[in-house]
Amino acid sequence: IMSELITRGLKTGRFDHPLMPTAEWMVDEVKKVYPDAEVEVLDTTGTGDHWFVKVVDPSFEGMRLIQRQKPIITHFKPHIATNYVHALDLKCWTPEQAKEKEGDTPFSPHEARRRGFVGLQVKREIKEE
């Protein structure tokens, strides 16, 4: 499907999206799902297909994580199916959560492997009862 889109785009000079995802395109796509959200994106590998996506929206208050992420995943499903977008690291936070997590850095397992990183990055708080 992707090669057909590229071939058609090369012939007509019109593409439905850039040849490689750009940060601007990623933000625009997320805004189609959550138009009032603050959206930050980072290409974690420099290849345009692995993206860290931070979405901050007050409407997330009271929603479970999967309820926040599923609309974005559903929107990107056709792009993932064609491998136009290979990986999404989604962080969907309320403004309060974004303030608490300020300074957290995105993690790319592919980039970590290139740099010789061995191990796991786990960012889950353990609450003692």
Secondary structure, 3 states (H helix, E strand, C coil): CHHHHHHHHHHHCCCCCCCCCCHHHHHHHHHHHCCCCEEEEEECCCCCCEEEEEEECHHHCCCCHHHHHHHHHHHHHHHHHCCCCCEEEEEEECHHHHHHCCCCCCCCHHHHHHCCCCCCCCCCCCCCC
